[in-house]
């Protein structure tokens, strides 16, 4: 079979899989109720998970092993600084290690015993076939990704390492979980699930150890083997180095990953058959370090891989956006930039992380990407903001149910007896149970919910789910008091606290909360504002054509005059006016040279698109209907939501280049430079409570559809 035939088969399989994927993606759009069902299922799963931790020992055993495996995965994630893979894609490799590698390995071993007979405890099975099969099949997820992914050619060496480690972590999770469940008797619970009579503890999970989970006897150890993730990551990294060097060297360079795979099999086999394999085999294992040199060799390879990755990125740094004062692209400055944004400008923290990763991805695409990698950028899977909304919805339902139950109990109190169970007592009992738990047990439940949720959602939703799971039992007495005495909610301090909580909420029911919060904010500002001469109440001249934004290629409207003296908006002390951006009037065009829209201002260094919007004459009354020609919500849906959605889709899919507009700057960034920008800042000249609430609704729609982007808005920018 020649290369062209393999390529056609590969493209055919991928196209068919993508067609199925697109079909499945369209199903929720035609049946929106499926999203609600999925959200309810997620919350029920979380509740069942927490209940399982309380009532079933095996669930707690599962949580312990999952947290250890998650800890190992987190170590690899932090060490692979040159990675371009997202956390969700990395978690997908981990899930493939669970749901693909484990079954394929089991089927292979069953087939071997079906053909050759014997038992799984035989030496040839434990020490020969099993190590070979496991070490080879753990590379299957990476092999499938390299075969079918469009961006496989532009992977960094950190990506190779992370993909191999994630598959190894998934395999390790199921193997160790099975071992814990099978050895859960009195001896296992007393001395540890991996304890043997002659060897003592054989599997070591130490928090202060790099890559815990190594295999080594406690009594008189003579050899050891590292955990599955280290072996697979080392082989995957060697494969990445061979792929990177094959153009400068012959195909003989692929001997490197082959030797690393042989070394991994040797360590694995020697440990499994240390008392049964022949002396010459154990002598070879002793010459390679008896397993004690494997981790050190991998760390040296990883350090070399990171140096090679960042050295390659610096060869094209002139084509990549740079941070302020950055001369070289290197991991320490990236970490410093992330830490600075976290402590000083926390609202930009997620954007900074995405920006640094996107910059590395763009650099490796320029360096090593083939035609597929250049034409299609990785489609980032976003955070499930639905969990935020569902969290608020369930919280509101809980409070509402509590209020209704409390009102009913308050009205029927004379007719009820004092004894027996009650609804509020359930919350009292829940907090009593929670208070009896130790700090370690509470932390385990919170971390378990967080780590489990992180497999399916982003960091912040997972954190919200975990904290919600802990806050309900921790507030049981307060909930019970509210149910017993609903009138306590009507006290001034509780009413103010409830209003502030609603105003700070950014999840459903946020529309009412936003309006109430804005109204309260305006009232307080007027009350606390120092006295002075009031501004004259002079109406502005309405816009001739109605509200709009800066002119698009197919639509011309009014825009703020950049030459006029600008006053900063009252809700920002560090904003940059769109007219002061280094690049202005950056227009996108397609393959037919047709205009696809423009960006008013572009800040490459900080990664910001500036969009100026004019709301003059928004509430102008139509002479025939006697109603406003356009409501604030209609205005923001059109100017903020619809146009920005079209602009992003054109930027990622249809645009082939950039050019300047007649009133733009002579120098503009390239398409590749602006594709990595993930922050939109809208600057609106109007500022009313209704306009703010409408804008927040439109921006929330954008945030839900484009979770990798950050959308902010400044009001009162003239």
Buried (B, 14 or more C-beta within 10 A) or exposed (E): EEEEEEEEEEEEEBEEEEEEEEEEEEEEEEEEEEBEEBBEEBBEEBEEBBEBBEEEEEBBBBBBBBBBBBBBBEBBBEBBBBBBBBBBBBBBBBBBBBEBBBEBBEEBBEEBBEEEEEEEEBEEBBBBBBBBBBBBBBBBBBBEBBEBBBBBBBBBBBBBBBBBBBBBBBBBBBBBBEBBBEBBEEEBEEEBBBBBEEBBBBBBBEEEEEBBBBBBBBEEBEBBBBBBBBBBBBBBBBBBBBBBBEEEEEEEBBEBBEEBBBBBBBBBBBBBBBEEBEEEBBEEBBEBBBBBEBBEBBBEBBEEBBEBBBEBBBEBBEEBBBBEEBEEBBBEBBEEBBEBBBEEEEEBBBBBBBBBBBBBBBBBBBBBBEEBBBEBBBEBBBBBBBBBBBBBBBBBEEBEEBBEBBEBBEEEEEEEEEEEEBBBBEBBBBBEEBEEBEEEEBEBBBBBBBBBBBBBBBBBBBBBBBBBBBEBBBBBBEBBBBBBEBEEBEEEEEEEEEBBEBBEBBBBBBBEBBBBBBBBBEEEEEEEEEEEEEEEEEEEEEBEEBBBBBBBBEEEBBBBEBEEEBEBBEEBEEBBBBBEBBBBBBBBBBEEEEBBBBBBBBBBEBBBBBBBBBBBBBBBEEEEEEEBBBBBBBBBBBBBBBBBBBBBBBBEEBBEEBBBBEEBBEEBBEBBBBBBBBBBBBBBBBBBBBBBBBBBBBBBBBBBBBBBBBBBBBBBBB
